């Protein structure tokens, strides 16, 4: 039961992040794109960029900032997944990897605070 609630909360956080991006003139292309190498929470376009966004939902930043949970291993999986997406869709835009931190101290019952870090990591 708890994992279902956690999944619902996670989806809610992703929807908050997508709404935030839409309000800033991003076009959402995909949500929860998955392939054999991994998953990307949000794929969006704005101008000459295609943005691969990882969403991290936390109650608060007391323990650590949410973006700190995007480990190097997670970054590598996101980059590899993005490469597959770009080749599948034949997209020739500049890729960018962003992190959206969603802080929701009251869960789905309250307003979320979102911190958007553009170009949070990249391919080495």
DADASUL-V557236 format. One record per helix or strand. SS is the DSSP state (helix for helix, strand for strand). FROM is the first residue (numbers start at 0). TO is the last residue. If there is no record, write none. Layout:
ss=SS from=FROM to=TO
ss=SS from=FROM to=TO
This chain:
ss=helix from=1 to=22
ss=strand from=26 to=34
ss=strand from=37 to=45
ss=strand from=48 to=57
ss=helix from=65 to=68
ss=helix from=71 to=88
ss=strand from=93 to=102
ss=helix from=106 to=108
ss=strand from=112 to=120
